Amino acid sequence: MYAGAVITALNVIFGTLVKARYDNTAADYQLLAAKFAGTARGARASDAARHASAMAGDIALVVGLGGLIGVVCWLVVARACRRGRGWTRTVGTLLLGLDTAGLLIVLIGTDNDPTVRFTTIIIWIIGLAAIIPIWGRQARDFFAYHSR
């Protein structure tokens, strides 16, 4: 679970780099739109600039807020799991479900950015690898022992 927190933090860093790229693209298209103002090419450049700017805002929100929440969730669930709190199995499974939805959004909604896609897939795999053992027999015994 601690590896998941580290990879999620790396995903925030990579997402920030992607946001910067969209900001630069928006600025380039704005210059192009100003150069060809009043023409069809200028209108297309203006539309592309708005799209890139909106994508940068969306990425900032999802990566910044989502990444921060993700790191905190990984750390809280890992710490509670080490202390034998039984609720971690349910919460971990719920978080994996939310992460699955996030994974689908990244795979479908991003413009083929391999770095963010790769780290998001790795985070999901780590989440799955963390959830499977905590539903096993040894974990059940561990949580039962600590609940007494």
Stockholm file with secondary structure:
# STOCKHOLM 1.0

chainA/1-148         MYAGAVITALNVIFGTLVKARYDNTAADYQLLAAKFAGTARGARASDAARHASAMAGDIALVVGLGGLIGVVCWLVVARACRRGRGWTRTVGTLLLGLDTAGLLIVLIGTDNDPTVRFTTIIIWIIGLAAIIPIWGRQARDFFAYHSR
#=GR chainA/1-148 SS CHHHHHHHHHHHHHHHHHHHHHHHHHHHHHHHHHHTTTSHHHHHHHHHHHHHHHHHHHHIIIIIIIHHHHHHHHHHHHHHHHTTCTHHHHHHHHHHHHHHHHHHHHHHHSSSCHHHHHHHHHHHHHHHHHHHHHTSHHHHHHHHHHHC
#=GC SS_cons         CHHHHHHHHHHHHHHHHHHHHHHHHHHHHHHHHHHTTTSHHHHHHHHHHHHHHHHHHHHIIIIIIIHHHHHHHHHHHHHHHHTTCTHHHHHHHHHHHHHHHHHHHHHHHSSSCHHHHHHHHHHHHHHHHHHHHHTSHHHHHHHHHHHC
//
